[in-house]
Amino acid sequence: MPAQAANWEDRIGETSRARSGPARRPFRLTAWQAVAYLVAALVILPILTIAGTAAGGDGELWSHVLANVLPQATKNTALLLIGAGCIAAVVGTGTAWLVSAYDFRGRGVLEWALLLPLAVPTYIMAYAYLDVLSPLGPVQGVIRAMLGYDSPRDFRLPDLRSMWGAIMVFGLVLYPYVYLTTRAMFLTQAANQIEVARTLGAGPFSVFWRVVLPLARPAIAVGTSLALMEALNDVGAAQFLGVRTLTASVYTTWIIRSDLPGAAQIAIAMLIVVVALISLERWARRKQSFAAGVQRARPMQPQRLTGVKSGLAFALGALPVLIGFVGPGLYLLVEAIERIEFAGFSGALISATLNTVAYSAIATILVVALGFVLAYAARIGSGRLTTASTRLAVLGYAMPGTVLGIGILVPVAFFDRTLDATMQAWFGYSTGLLLLGSGAAMIYAYSVRFMAISAGGIEAGFSRIPLAYDHAARTLGQTATGTMLRVHLPLSKRALVAAGLLVFVDCMKELPATLLLRPLNVETLSTMLYGEAVRGTYENAAVAALIIVAIGMLPVVLLARTGRMES
């Protein structure tokens, strides 16, 4: 009987396989896929933690947040995003069209100089202009001297600590995101479309408004959504300028009021805003195939400007650079020189610089390594689970630092407490706050937030390596790991270096996650600057701000070189 049963089972199996077609290959989990799944799980963990923490709050807490915190914070956040988004879109699109459609003296300088505001974090821009434009600052002092006033009581400019001040600061710092994406679109637009419009009698403004702008709307929307996500992540500039945004509310609710469930509930509202921005970006890309169809056409030739028109074009293009980079940069340089001459390099500044470099370097090595694994797993894997995991692993860039801080604190603190209790029970040894106290939680936050930069940059480098190289290596007996070591790693060194540089500088500039997860009595350049600015001692933070801006210029130079190579 057992033999007959086994025979019938074999026949049934053969019949079912014959009906269903060829047998499916068994699922095989490679090491690359396993790491990709692990990274995706670590990215999803903060989101699940936030949802659980928010649900753990009582009903009275929810009603208090809904009645007293969310309405004003949401209104301020919406006004800030709308205003800053409009300025970033107008300035970024206008400057991109200026340097793409016209040729004038100084155009080559503006092509890369317009990226320089990216080197200035928003909180440094706010910190610099708060001091420059204060009633006792140099700008108002010069204006009063020209008008014959002696005291700030007689004449003073409107206070920068307002919504309009925050909108101007954010818009003039974040417009390069729109400039980058829009200029790339302008450089690929076909010349015949513009020439046909001109032959039909359309003027320069009509050509731009009726032909160029509709085709560039997806790129403008993508760049604007990136700028808005950066604005949503900010906490320092909003607090400096007196604007109570959702991000600032999360920070104050958690740190000042010690209300973690309430902060998690506000973070849920922020995630809803982020989802809306991501939906906007995807909606803008729904016609990407249409926009990409003109890339093989003849590109347009810039129109030559001379005389007064050339000077006016250069002045218009240079204005955002002067306001967004040169002005605060010169102020920081002067203040830093005066501070160094007066007090030299303090021990606290040296310690903060070393901490910043150390934590950023460790996070960069980890993020680049994991980003390489994600990009390679996506290249060699074809299953839905692999694709979904690689997409989930890069969602961290869309989560503001304060949201990440809340989502990471709870599981990390639970792990620290569990490990400490276990070690005390078994070995009589206390490990204390191992992850929180060592800065590992902060590195975790950096890794989750900037994984998209690493994986995206390395994946772009992989796209330049033909798949034929993979097939040739495998036919010669190389495994997936051997192919990676002998083919992909040597050919993607430039992409690895570029991704590492971008991640390192972003880690140095990151403020919200650093404020919330740094170890006790540990200062970085960003937290040191934030603390001095909150206390009103702006001059003490000038050196730290200048170091951040100087290092932040590295990715700007990289982006400028990449843009020249592609154009």
Order of alpha helices (4+ residues) and beta strands (2+ residues): alpha-alpha-alpha-alpha-beta-alpha-alpha-alpha-alpha-alpha-alpha-alpha-alpha-alpha-alpha-alpha-beta-alpha-alpha-alpha-alpha-alpha-alpha-alpha-alpha-alpha-alpha-alpha-alpha-alpha
